[in-house]
Amino acid sequence: MKKVLLLASGGLDSTTVGYQLASSGIAVVPIFFDYGQHCVEMEWNRVNEVLPSDMIRPERFNISDIFKGSHSRLIREADLWTEEVKDDDLYIPYRTMLFFAAAAARAQTVGILDVYTGFINSNHAKEIDCTAAFMNDLDGLTSNIGPVRFHSPFRYSSKADVARAAVELGVPLGRTYSCQAASQFPCGACPNCVERLKALREAKLV
């Protein structure tokens, strides 16, 4: 059986990729990064809850020291009653590049050559390393430095496309968690929450 590594966050996108892979009979090894995000325990709990029960249990890796001292609101949770959170406040430099590098290192270490992610073509909150163009450039880079290859099945898809696929696969949408601004409940106003709600409406799921 083919074995792949999955960057899992407990969110809709990566969870849906996990279900796609599992439905194809592929053995999935999920990994989760603690980068110091304020919602880390919520995300970790959801990763363990929403992935298929017969999947290999996720591995958790702590890389939080990298972003120690960051003022990003992904690291320092805002008081949403008194503080406004804007897109620029959520930026974390080179976060996705770090994820890719660490995932590639882990994959090759355990003899896995394919890494899957749920990243979609997005550019909110200055996430320039989440765009399709960035991921295409990354393909060119990694092809020259090692055997690990990255796969982002939704890199050209919309969030609504992902939501429709999730329904077809039986993903527990209501239990996935993607909020950027609150650690205990979806705020409904951060870029991820807005994008998610818009997608659910477009997919006629709400």
C-alpha positions, 0 to 999 in steps of 0.5 A, a space after each residue: 500500500 502506498 504511504 503518504 504524509 499529510 500536513 493536517 491542521 484540523 481545518 476543512 481543506 487538509 481534512 478533505 484531502 485526508 478523506 480523498 486519500 483514504 478513499 483511494 486506499 492510500 495509507 496516510 501519515 498525518 503530521 501537525 505543527 505547533 508553531 505557537 498559534 494561540 488555537 494550537 490545542 483546539 486545532 490538535 483536538 480537531 485533527 484527532 477528531 475529524 480525520 477518519 478513525 482508521 487513519 494512522 494517528 497524527 504526529 505532533 511537532 513543536 516548532 513554536 520557538 521559531 516565532 517566539 516574540 511574534 506580534 501576529 494575532 495568530 500567535 497573540 490572541 486578541 480580545 475580540 470584544 475590544 480589539 479589531 483584527 485586520 488582515 495584516 495583523 495575521 501575517 506570519 513570515 515564511 510560515 508555509 515555507 517552514 511547513 513545507 521544509 519541515 514536512 519534506 525533512 520528516 517525509 524523507 526521514 521516514 522513507 515517504 516520498 509524497 507530501 500532501 497539503 490542503 492549501 488552496 489558491 489564496 492571498 488573504 492576510 498576505 499569505 503570499 506563500 499559499 498561492 498557486 504560483 508559490 506552490 508551482 515555484 516550490 515544485 521546481 525547487 524541490 525537484 532539484 534538491 531531493 526525492 520528496 514531492 508535494 501535492 496540493 490537490 486544491 491549489 487551483 480550487 475555490 473553497 466552495 469546491 472543497 466544501 462540495 468535495 467534503 460533503 461527497 466524502 462524508 467529512 464532518 464539516 461542522 467539526 473542522 476548525 479554521 478560525 484565525 482570531 479566536 482559540 475557543 470558537 469561530 469568530 465569524 469575522 477573520 479572513 478564514 471564517 469569512 471565506 469558509 462561510 462564503 464557500 458554504 453559501 456558494 455550495 448551498 450548504 447553509 
